[in-house]
Amino acid sequence: MQYRRHGRREEIGVTLPSALWLTVFFMIPTLIVLSVIFRPADPFGGVGSGWTLDTLRSLNNPNYPAIIWRTLWISVTATATCLLVAIPMGYFMARCSERAKGLLLLLVVIPFWTNFLIRIFAWKVMLHPEGIVKTALLKLHLVQPDTLLMYNEFAVLLVIVYTYLPFAILPIYAATEKFDFSLFEAALDLGCSRIGAFLRVLLPGISRGLMTAALVVFIPALGSYVIPDIMGGPTSEMIGNKIAQRVFIDRNLPHAAALSGLLSLVVMAPMIVVMFSKKSEQSPVKGDRPQRATAEGGR
């Protein structure tokens, strides 16, 4: 009994700092933002007194469905592209020598040494009509002289993938490095093809790394507004651009809070689904233990 109490105290002591941190810096600010949705906008850019539902009604803007759809498909495509590139990269890094592994890790981390805005402007220079990429593609006769590589959804998607690709590589590499590759070799010995072993043995074994990589790419991509603002045009706006516009230009904080709440709902929905799916997988099937005990008794 004393051991259980001691274990509970240790568990509370370990989880309490994290719970306080999440409560103070996540839950309370989120509740404040959600409460602002039901307040009127102040003429001076603040929040007025009283309560209203006008902000929720204003979300019926006919332009929002297209912006939300663009945000979703760019974020999902960027996440899928990062995973497709990061999975073989993480596998190769985990299987190479220690010296090559350190060099590859350095190459993955090097982009973080440069300012985020400088990296985006570097892509703007390269994709410029007179930039190196456009010039090379013209010499290879792959594009037309009037082809525009910037200010479109393709440029936004390309830079988002480039920006968040290291965030996908690192967790997949960490999970792959801890994977027991004897299971992979056993699958090959049992007649499974290399691709089949990769899909049926390796990927399920690093599923947590894959989920982490997907979340750390998908969530920031949903809220991205600097990349669409610099690389995209008027037809490449994402929901993050609208939130920034409502805050800094229109000075309509309740409307910005409503869009932020909508974005939070989009972010939380897949996380809740994944959480419940994991709980359903971990929960024991009813009647499993009695049946097993009966089978053992019969033996």
Secondary structure, 3 states (H helix, E strand, C coil): CHHHHHHHHHHHHHHHHHHHHHHHHHHHHHHHHHHHCCCCECCCCCECCCCCCHHHHHHHCCCHHHHHHHHHHHHHHHHHHHHHHHHHHHHHHHHCCHHHHHHHHHHHHHHHHCCHHHHHHHHHHHCCCCCHHHHHHHHCCCCCCCCCCCCCHHHHHHHHHHHHHHHHHHHHHHHHHCCCHHHHHHHHHCCCCHHHHHHHHHHHHCHHHHHHHHHHHHHHHHCCCHHHHHHCCHHHCCHHHHHHHHHHHCCCHHHHHHHHHHHHHHHHHHHHHHHHHHHHHHCCCCCHHHHHHHHHHHC
